[in-house]
Amino acid sequence: MKMSKLSLFIIGFAGLLVGQATQQLPLPPTGTEPQTPILYREYDTVPLALERPIDPESYHLGPGDRLRINISGGVFEEPISGEWALENIDNYILVDPTGNLIVPRFGSINVLGMTLSALQQEVSSRAKEQIYEEVQVAVNLIRVRTFRILAYGAVNQPGFITVTPVTRLIDCIRYVRGVQKYAHSDSVYLIRDGERIKLDLRSFLAEGDLESNPVVREGDIIYVPFNDAMAEQARSFTEYNKNEVIVTGFVRSPRRIAHTPGYSARDYIAMAGGILDIGNEEGCKIIRADGTQLRRALDEVVKPGDIIDVPEAGKSKLFKNMGAVQSLTSVASLILAWMAIDRTTSK
């Protein structure tokens, strides 16, 4: 009997071990699964830096805005039972690319150009008319949208840039890496709804005039004109080829530099720290992508993919790494040797 009890104990213990071994263990997180509930995940985003709190009366909604719409205290009549019920709706909704907002139980609302406060009034009005006797509606802007506008002309990187409804004109100029040295010093144009508005950013920089540095909107275009001397040649300073320029040879910091249309070899050498004391400025040459070479090319306009080569100066080749004192000593030694030979031959 004792043996049978011992056998039963062993069999039961073994079964317990097998059960534990076959039990599915929780897998460690891979990092791809969201670890926070969907309701709170919106707050993980980095908040946008603002000049001041957004005014619901003046902020106009557009595609990409993320909203939280809370409808509370809504008392409605059940269509089947006829009983009255209390409902609370809390939704995170994104304005779609066409400008429509799909609000549960109320359908689609086109919010293009609508302010936050106007949307709150619209949802509240629909709620009272269609379903609820009494209701409280709150509309909150959770995440500000982004959109793209065009900047072109005498800027270093013309094209489309990504901005927000709180981005100002001077920020857009920075996003295109500033203006070229051939840009007009006083004029920047904002083209809005077909109207060209001339702005003077100096008024903002010197006096803080915000009217000269407006907030951009969807559909805006920023145009920076070339100066009067280069206006007719503007097309030659525009290049879609983005191959880098290589500056090599006897410069302080040989490197690859992003191509800037209209810049000469002298400009790129300056960006590479300038020419060393042992470099030959006059011997600067440009090697084109097709293999052709331009000599004495310090003031030649550089094209994408060019190599700018600054050779070693002749005096450096003659004396190599000798210092000034060593060079003078060597010259003096040569002169003395020549004088000694001359005296010897004259006798």
Secondary structure as GFF3:
##gff-version 3
##sequence-region A 1 347
A	DSSP	alpha_helix	2	22	.	.	.	ID=ss1
A	DSSP	alpha_helix	38	41	.	.	.	ID=ss2
A	DSSP	three_ten_helix	42	44	.	.	.	ID=ss3
A	DSSP	beta_strand	66	77	.	.	.	ID=ss4
A	DSSP	beta_strand	84	94	.	.	.	ID=ss5
A	DSSP	beta_strand	100	103	.	.	.	ID=ss6
A	DSSP	beta_strand	107	110	.	.	.	ID=ss7
A	DSSP	alpha_helix	116	130	.	.	.	ID=ss8
A	DSSP	beta_strand	136	143	.	.	.	ID=ss9
A	DSSP	beta_strand	147	153	.	.	.	ID=ss10
A	DSSP	beta_strand	159	163	.	.	.	ID=ss11
A	DSSP	alpha_helix	169	175	.	.	.	ID=ss12
A	DSSP	beta_strand	188	192	.	.	.	ID=ss13
A	DSSP	beta_strand	195	199	.	.	.	ID=ss14
A	DSSP	alpha_helix	201	207	.	.	.	ID=ss15
A	DSSP	three_ten_helix	210	212	.	.	.	ID=ss16
A	DSSP	beta_strand	221	224	.	.	.	ID=ss17
A	DSSP	three_ten_helix	231	237	.	.	.	ID=ss18
A	DSSP	beta_strand	245	249	.	.	.	ID=ss19
A	DSSP	beta_strand	255	257	.	.	.	ID=ss20
A	DSSP	alpha_helix	265	271	.	.	.	ID=ss21
A	DSSP	beta_strand	285	287	.	.	.	ID=ss22
A	DSSP	beta_strand	293	295	.	.	.	ID=ss23
A	DSSP	beta_strand	307	310	.	.	.	ID=ss24
A	DSSP	alpha_helix	314	319	.	.	.	ID=ss25
A	DSSP	alpha_helix	324	346	.	.	.	ID=ss26
###
